[in-house]
Amino acid sequence: MGFIIGTVIALGCIMGGFAGMGGHMAVLAQPWEFIVIGGSALGTFIVANTMTTIKDTGRALMEGVKGAGPIDRDYLDVLGVLYSLMRELRGKGRNEVEEHVDNPQESSIFKNFPRVLLDKELTNFICDYCRLIIIGNARTHEIEALMDEEIQTVSHDKLKPYHALTSVSDSLPALGIVAAVLGVIHAMGALDQSPELLGHLIGAALVGTFAGIFMSYGLLGPLANKIKVLREKRCRLYIIVKQTLLAFMNGAMPQIALEHGRKTISAHDRPSIDTVENETVSGGSAQAA
Protein backbone atom coordinates (compact mmCIF):
# COMPACT_ATOMS: atom_id res chain seq x y z
CA MET A 1 0.00 0.00 0.00
CA GLY A 2 2.82 2.41 0.82
CA PHE A 3 4.39 1.86 -2.59
CA ILE A 4 1.11 2.62 -4.36
CA ILE A 5 0.41 5.72 -2.29
CA GLY A 6 3.94 7.05 -2.75
CA THR A 7 3.89 6.42 -6.48
CA VAL A 8 0.54 8.17 -6.87
CA ILE A 9 1.84 11.18 -4.94
CA ALA A 10 5.05 11.35 -6.99
CA LEU A 11 3.30 10.99 -10.35
CA GLY A 12 0.53 13.36 -9.31
CA CYS A 13 2.97 16.09 -8.35
CA ILE A 14 5.10 15.64 -11.47
CA MET A 15 2.19 15.55 -13.90
CA GLY A 16 0.33 18.25 -12.02
CA GLY A 17 3.37 20.51 -12.01
CA PHE A 18 3.93 19.91 -15.72
CA ALA A 19 0.30 20.70 -16.51
CA GLY A 20 0.44 23.74 -14.22
CA MET A 21 3.34 25.13 -16.24
CA GLY A 22 1.19 24.91 -19.32
CA GLY A 23 2.59 21.65 -20.63
CA HIS A 24 0.48 19.35 -22.78
CA MET A 25 0.07 15.91 -21.21
CA ALA A 26 -0.26 14.26 -24.61
CA VAL A 27 3.40 15.06 -25.33
CA LEU A 28 4.44 12.62 -22.60
CA ALA A 29 2.65 9.72 -24.30
CA GLN A 30 5.63 8.32 -26.19
CA PRO A 31 5.27 4.53 -26.01
CA TRP A 32 8.30 3.81 -28.19
CA GLU A 33 10.56 5.73 -25.84
CA PHE A 34 9.34 3.58 -22.94
CA ILE A 35 9.77 0.42 -25.01
CA VAL A 36 13.39 1.34 -25.77
CA ILE A 37 14.14 2.05 -22.10
CA GLY A 38 12.13 -0.77 -20.55
CA GLY A 39 13.17 -3.36 -23.11
CA SER A 40 16.87 -2.59 -22.89
CA ALA A 41 16.69 -2.55 -19.07
CA LEU A 42 14.95 -5.93 -19.04
CA GLY A 43 17.46 -7.37 -21.50
CA THR A 44 20.49 -6.26 -19.51
CA PHE A 45 18.84 -7.53 -16.31
CA ILE A 46 18.42 -11.00 -17.85
CA VAL A 47 22.00 -10.99 -19.13
CA ALA A 48 23.43 -10.02 -15.74
CA ASN A 49 21.55 -12.49 -13.52
CA THR A 50 20.93 -16.20 -13.19
CA MET A 51 17.46 -17.64 -13.63
CA THR A 52 17.25 -18.28 -9.87
CA THR A 53 17.90 -14.60 -9.16
CA ILE A 54 15.43 -13.52 -11.85
CA LYS A 55 12.67 -15.63 -10.30
CA ASP A 56 13.52 -14.45 -6.79
CA THR A 57 13.48 -10.85 -8.02
CA GLY A 58 9.93 -11.37 -9.22
CA ARG A 59 8.95 -12.56 -5.75
CA ALA A 60 10.86 -9.68 -4.17
CA LEU A 61 9.03 -7.13 -6.33
CA MET A 62 5.69 -8.50 -5.13
CA GLU A 63 6.93 -8.35 -1.54
CA GLY A 64 8.03 -4.75 -2.04
CA VAL A 65 4.75 -3.63 -3.57
CA LYS A 66 2.72 -5.38 -0.86
CA GLY A 67 5.14 -4.48 1.95
CA ALA A 68 5.19 -8.17 2.90
CA GLY A 69 7.76 -8.29 5.70
CA PRO A 70 7.71 -10.21 8.98
CA ILE A 71 4.89 -9.29 11.34
CA ASP A 72 4.43 -9.80 15.08
CA ARG A 73 3.02 -13.26 14.46
CA ASP A 74 6.21 -14.34 12.68
CA TYR A 75 8.41 -13.32 15.60
CA LEU A 76 6.11 -14.95 18.14
CA ASP A 77 5.90 -18.18 16.16
CA VAL A 78 9.68 -18.45 15.88
CA LEU A 79 10.06 -17.89 19.61
CA GLY A 80 7.22 -20.32 20.26
CA VAL A 81 8.67 -23.17 18.23
CA LEU A 82 12.09 -22.62 19.80
CA TYR A 83 10.62 -22.72 23.28
CA SER A 84 8.77 -25.96 22.56
CA LEU A 85 11.87 -27.58 21.08
CA MET A 86 14.06 -26.50 23.98
CA ARG A 87 11.60 -27.98 26.46
CA GLU A 88 11.72 -31.23 24.52
CA LEU A 89 15.51 -31.14 24.50
CA ARG A 90 15.62 -30.71 28.28
CA GLY A 91 12.94 -33.16 29.26
CA LYS A 92 12.83 -36.00 26.73
CA GLY A 93 15.06 -38.56 25.14
CA ARG A 94 17.08 -38.14 21.99
CA ASN A 95 14.83 -40.32 19.82
CA GLU A 96 11.69 -38.39 20.76
CA VAL A 97 13.24 -35.05 19.89
CA GLU A 98 14.76 -36.34 16.67
CA GLU A 99 11.27 -37.13 15.38
CA HIS A 100 10.47 -33.41 15.38
CA VAL A 101 13.62 -32.19 13.61
CA ASP A 102 13.91 -35.07 11.15
CA ASN A 103 10.39 -34.59 9.81
CA PRO A 104 9.12 -31.12 10.76
CA GLN A 105 6.17 -31.35 8.34
CA GLU A 106 4.71 -34.10 10.53
CA SER A 107 5.90 -32.71 13.85
CA SER A 108 3.21 -31.80 16.38
CA ILE A 109 5.40 -28.89 17.50
CA PHE A 110 5.92 -27.35 14.07
CA LYS A 111 2.27 -27.89 13.13
CA ASN A 112 1.37 -25.52 15.96
CA PHE A 113 3.39 -22.81 14.20
CA PRO A 114 2.37 -22.92 10.51
CA ARG A 115 4.03 -19.60 9.65
CA VAL A 116 7.39 -21.13 10.52
CA LEU A 117 6.64 -24.23 8.47
CA LEU A 118 5.83 -22.07 5.45
CA ASP A 119 9.41 -20.79 5.49
CA LYS A 120 11.27 -23.96 4.54
CA GLU A 121 14.72 -22.37 4.75
CA LEU A 122 14.10 -21.11 8.29
CA THR A 123 12.60 -24.45 9.32
CA ASN A 124 15.66 -26.29 8.02
CA PHE A 125 17.93 -23.83 9.83
CA ILE A 126 16.18 -24.53 13.14
CA CYS A 127 16.14 -28.28 12.63
CA ASP A 128 19.79 -28.50 11.57
CA TYR A 129 21.09 -26.80 14.70
CA CYS A 130 18.71 -28.61 17.03
CA ARG A 131 20.08 -31.81 15.51
CA LEU A 132 23.63 -30.67 16.34
CA ILE A 133 22.54 -29.96 19.91
CA ILE A 134 21.08 -33.46 20.15
CA ILE A 135 24.37 -34.99 19.02
CA GLY A 136 25.89 -33.27 22.01
CA ASN A 137 29.61 -33.11 21.19
CA ALA A 138 29.64 -29.74 19.39
CA ARG A 139 31.19 -26.78 21.17
CA THR A 140 29.18 -23.59 21.49
CA HIS A 141 31.76 -21.38 19.79
CA GLU A 142 31.95 -23.80 16.86
CA ILE A 143 28.17 -23.76 16.45
CA GLU A 144 28.18 -19.96 16.64
CA ALA A 145 30.84 -19.69 13.93
CA LEU A 146 28.88 -22.10 11.73
CA MET A 147 25.65 -20.15 12.30
CA ASP A 148 27.36 -16.89 11.39
CA GLU A 149 28.63 -18.35 8.14
CA GLU A 150 25.22 -19.71 7.20
CA ILE A 151 23.41 -16.49 8.13
CA GLN A 152 25.88 -14.53 6.02
CA THR A 153 25.17 -16.85 3.10
CA VAL A 154 21.41 -16.56 3.60
CA SER A 155 21.63 -12.77 3.78
CA HIS A 156 23.71 -12.67 0.61
CA ASP A 157 21.16 -14.78 -1.25
CA LYS A 158 18.18 -12.85 0.09
CA LEU A 159 19.68 -9.54 -1.04
CA LYS A 160 20.53 -10.63 -4.58
CA PRO A 161 17.27 -9.12 -5.94
CA TYR A 162 18.12 -5.83 -4.24
CA HIS A 163 21.55 -5.68 -5.87
CA ALA A 164 20.12 -6.74 -9.24
CA LEU A 165 17.42 -4.06 -9.16
CA THR A 166 19.86 -1.43 -7.94
CA SER A 167 22.09 -2.13 -10.94
CA VAL A 168 19.14 -1.74 -13.29
CA SER A 169 18.04 1.43 -11.50
CA ASP A 170 21.53 2.92 -11.87
CA SER A 171 21.48 2.18 -15.61
CA LEU A 172 18.05 3.66 -16.33
CA PRO A 173 19.16 7.33 -16.64
CA ALA A 174 21.77 6.28 -19.22
CA LEU A 175 19.21 4.15 -21.06
CA GLY A 176 16.91 7.18 -21.06
CA ILE A 177 19.66 9.13 -22.77
CA VAL A 178 19.97 6.32 -25.32
CA ALA A 179 16.26 6.62 -26.06
CA ALA A 180 16.59 10.40 -26.29
CA VAL A 181 19.54 10.15 -28.68
CA LEU A 182 17.58 7.80 -30.92
CA GLY A 183 14.73 10.30 -30.85
CA VAL A 184 17.06 13.14 -31.81
CA ILE A 185 18.46 11.05 -34.67
CA HIS A 186 14.90 10.56 -35.85
CA ALA A 187 14.26 14.30 -35.52
CA MET A 188 17.37 15.12 -37.58
CA GLY A 189 15.84 13.23 -40.45
CA ALA A 190 12.98 15.74 -40.45
CA LEU A 191 15.02 18.97 -40.65
CA ASP A 192 13.31 19.82 -43.90
CA GLN A 193 9.90 19.68 -42.22
CA SER A 194 8.03 22.48 -40.49
CA PRO A 195 9.37 23.87 -37.19
CA GLU A 196 6.17 22.66 -35.49
CA LEU A 197 6.79 19.06 -36.50
CA LEU A 198 10.49 19.29 -35.70
CA GLY A 199 9.73 20.69 -32.24
CA HIS A 200 7.32 17.85 -31.59
CA LEU A 201 9.95 15.26 -32.52
CA ILE A 202 12.61 16.86 -30.30
CA GLY A 203 10.14 17.06 -27.42
CA ALA A 204 9.30 13.39 -27.87
CA ALA A 205 12.99 12.55 -27.78
CA LEU A 206 13.48 14.41 -24.50
CA VAL A 207 10.70 12.35 -22.92
CA GLY A 208 13.18 9.46 -22.96
CA THR A 209 15.54 11.36 -20.66
CA PHE A 210 12.67 12.23 -18.33
CA ALA A 211 11.38 8.65 -18.29
CA GLY A 212 14.77 7.11 -17.58
CA ILE A 213 15.51 9.44 -14.66
CA PHE A 214 12.04 9.13 -13.15
CA MET A 215 11.95 5.34 -13.46
CA SER A 216 15.33 5.16 -11.76
CA TYR A 217 14.98 7.61 -8.88
CA GLY A 218 11.20 7.70 -8.57
CA LEU A 219 10.22 4.05 -8.98
CA LEU A 220 12.82 1.28 -9.16
CA GLY A 221 15.39 2.76 -6.78
CA PRO A 222 12.96 3.30 -3.88
CA LEU A 223 11.34 -0.09 -4.54
CA ALA A 224 14.75 -1.82 -4.43
CA ASN A 225 15.53 -0.09 -1.14
CA LYS A 226 12.21 -1.26 0.32
CA ILE A 227 12.99 -4.81 -0.76
CA LYS A 228 16.33 -4.54 1.06
CA VAL A 229 14.62 -3.44 4.26
CA LEU A 230 12.04 -6.23 4.09
CA ARG A 231 14.59 -8.93 3.28
CA GLU A 232 16.88 -7.77 6.11
CA LYS A 233 13.94 -8.02 8.50
CA ARG A 234 13.34 -11.55 7.23
CA CYS A 235 16.99 -12.40 7.93
CA ARG A 236 16.51 -11.13 11.48
CA LEU A 237 14.51 -14.31 12.19
CA TYR A 238 17.72 -16.30 11.77
CA ILE A 239 19.48 -14.08 14.31
CA ILE A 240 16.67 -14.77 16.78
CA VAL A 241 17.17 -18.51 16.33
CA LYS A 242 20.92 -18.19 16.68
CA GLN A 243 20.91 -16.17 19.90
CA THR A 244 18.20 -18.29 21.49
CA LEU A 245 19.86 -21.64 20.78
CA LEU A 246 23.32 -20.41 21.79
CA ALA A 247 21.96 -19.19 25.13
CA PHE A 248 20.29 -22.57 25.61
CA MET A 249 23.53 -24.40 24.79
CA ASN A 250 25.31 -22.26 27.38
CA GLY A 251 22.92 -23.52 30.07
CA ALA A 252 20.10 -20.96 30.07
CA MET A 253 16.58 -22.12 30.89
CA PRO A 254 14.23 -22.07 27.84
CA GLN A 255 12.38 -18.96 29.03
CA ILE A 256 15.66 -17.12 29.63
CA ALA A 257 17.05 -18.26 26.29
CA LEU A 258 13.96 -16.81 24.60
CA GLU A 259 14.79 -13.45 26.11
CA HIS A 260 18.18 -13.56 24.39
CA GLY A 261 16.38 -14.02 21.09
CA ARG A 262 13.65 -11.46 21.81
CA LYS A 263 16.22 -8.75 22.48
CA THR A 264 17.62 -9.07 18.96
CA ILE A 265 14.30 -7.90 17.47
CA SER A 266 14.09 -4.23 16.50
CA ALA A 267 12.51 -2.18 19.30
CA HIS A 268 9.77 -1.07 16.91
CA ASP A 269 8.73 -4.70 16.23
CA ARG A 270 9.73 -6.38 19.48
CA PRO A 271 6.88 -8.10 21.37
CA SER A 272 6.73 -7.51 25.10
CA ILE A 273 8.10 -10.09 27.50
CA ASP A 274 4.57 -10.74 28.79
CA THR A 275 3.29 -11.37 25.26
CA VAL A 276 6.11 -13.82 24.58
CA GLU A 277 5.47 -15.60 27.86
CA ASN A 278 1.76 -15.93 27.14
CA GLU A 279 2.38 -17.18 23.62
CA THR A 280 4.97 -19.75 24.62
CA VAL A 281 2.86 -21.07 27.49
CA SER A 282 -0.12 -21.41 25.12
CA GLY A 283 2.02 -23.48 22.75
CA GLY A 284 1.19 -21.43 19.70
CA SER A 285 -2.55 -22.08 19.74
CA ALA A 286 -3.30 -18.35 19.64
CA GLN A 287 -2.07 -17.99 16.06
CA ALA A 288 -5.25 -19.57 14.75
CA ALA A 289 -7.25 -16.51 15.75
TAVENHU-V15375 format. One record per pair of residues at least 4 apart in sequence whose C-alpha atoms are under 7 Angstrom apart, sorted by the first residue. I is the first residue (numbers start at 1). GAP is how many residues later the second one is. D is the distance in whole Angstrom. If there is no record, write none. Layout:
I,GAP,D
I,GAP,D
This chain:
1,4,6
1,64,7
1,65,6
2,4,6
3,4,6
3,62,6
4,4,6
5,4,6
6,4,6
7,4,6
8,4,6
9,4,6
10,4,6
11,4,6
12,4,6
13,4,6
14,4,6
15,4,6
16,4,6
17,4,6
18,4,7
18,5,5
19,4,5
19,5,6
19,6,7
27,177,7
28,179,6
30,4,7
30,174,6
31,4,6
32,4,6
33,4,6
33,146,6
33,175,5
34,4,6
35,4,5
36,4,6
36,143,6
37,4,6
37,138,6
37,139,6
37,142,6
37,175,7
38,4,6
39,4,6
40,4,6
41,4,6
41,127,6
41,131,7
42,4,6
43,4,6
44,4,6
45,4,6
45,123,7
49,4,6
49,5,6
50,4,6
51,4,6
52,4,6
53,4,6
53,107,7
53,108,6
54,4,6
55,4,7
56,4,6
56,105,7
57,4,6
57,104,5
58,4,7
59,4,6
60,4,6
60,101,7
60,167,6
61,4,6
62,4,6
63,4,6
63,5,5
64,4,7
64,159,6
64,162,6
64,163,5
69,161,5
69,164,7
69,165,7
70,4,6
70,163,7
70,164,6
71,4,7
72,4,6
72,197,7
72,199,7
73,4,6
74,4,6
74,41,6
75,4,6
76,4,6
76,200,7
76,203,7
77,4,6
77,36,6
77,38,7
77,39,7
77,207,7
78,4,6
78,38,6
79,4,6
79,179,6
80,4,6
80,199,7
80,200,5
80,203,7
80,204,6
81,4,6
81,28,7
81,29,7
81,32,7
82,4,6
83,4,6
83,171,6
83,175,7
83,197,7
84,4,6
84,25,7
85,4,6
86,4,6
86,168,6
87,4,6
87,167,7
88,4,5
88,9,6
89,8,6
92,4,7
92,5,7
93,4,7
94,4,6
94,40,6
95,4,7
97,4,7
98,4,6
99,4,6
100,4,5
100,7,5
101,26,5
101,30,7
103,4,6
104,6,6
105,5,7
107,4,6
108,4,7
110,4,7
110,7,6
112,172,6
112,173,6
113,4,7
113,171,6
114,4,6
115,4,7
116,7,6
117,6,6
119,4,6
120,4,6
121,4,6
122,4,6
122,116,7
123,4,6
124,4,6
125,4,7
126,4,6
126,115,7
127,4,6
128,4,6
129,4,6
130,4,6
131,4,6
132,4,7
132,6,7
138,4,7
138,5,7
139,4,6
140,4,6
140,106,7
140,109,7
141,4,6
142,4,6
143,4,6
144,4,6
145,4,6
146,4,6
147,4,6
147,95,7
148,4,6
149,4,6
150,4,6
151,4,6
151,87,7
152,4,6
153,4,6
154,4,6
155,4,6
155,80,6
156,4,6
158,73,6
159,4,6
159,69,6
159,72,7
160,4,6
161,4,6
162,4,6
162,62,5
162,65,6
162,66,6
163,4,6
164,4,7
165,4,6
165,59,6
166,4,6
166,55,6
166,58,6
167,4,6
168,4,6
169,47,5
169,51,6
169,52,6
170,46,7
171,4,6
172,4,6
172,40,5
172,41,7
172,43,7
172,44,6
173,4,6
173,36,7
173,39,4
173,40,5
173,43,7
174,4,6
175,4,6
175,37,6
176,4,6
176,32,5
176,33,4
176,35,6
176,36,4
176,37,7
177,4,6
177,31,6
177,32,5
178,4,6
179,4,6
179,26,7
179,29,5
180,4,6
180,25,4
180,26,5
180,28,5
180,29,6
181,4,6
182,4,6
183,4,6
183,19,7
183,21,7
183,22,4
184,4,6
184,18,6
184,21,6
185,4,7
187,4,7
187,11,6
187,14,5
187,15,6
190,8,6
191,7,7
193,4,7
193,5,7
194,4,6
195,4,6
196,4,6
197,4,6
198,4,6
199,4,6
200,4,6
201,4,6
202,4,6
203,4,7
206,4,7
207,4,6
208,4,6
209,4,6
210,4,6
211,4,6
212,4,6
213,4,6
214,4,5
214,5,7
215,4,5
215,5,6
216,4,5
216,5,6
217,4,5
217,5,7
218,4,7
219,4,6
220,4,6
221,4,6
222,4,6
223,4,6
224,4,6
225,4,6
226,4,6
227,4,6
228,4,6
229,4,6
230,4,6
231,4,6
232,4,6
236,4,6
237,4,6
238,4,6
239,4,6
240,4,6
240,21,4
240,22,7
240,24,6
241,4,6
241,20,7
242,4,6
243,4,6
243,17,6
243,18,5
244,4,6
244,13,5
244,14,5
244,16,6
244,17,5
245,4,6
246,4,6
247,4,7
247,5,6
247,10,5
247,13,7
248,4,5
248,5,6
248,6,6
248,9,5
252,4,6
252,5,6
253,4,6
254,4,6
255,4,7
256,4,7
257,4,7
258,4,6
259,4,6
262,8,7
265,4,7
265,5,5
266,4,6
271,4,6
271,5,7
272,4,6
273,4,6
274,4,6
275,4,6
276,4,6
277,4,6
278,4,6
279,4,6
279,5,6
280,4,6
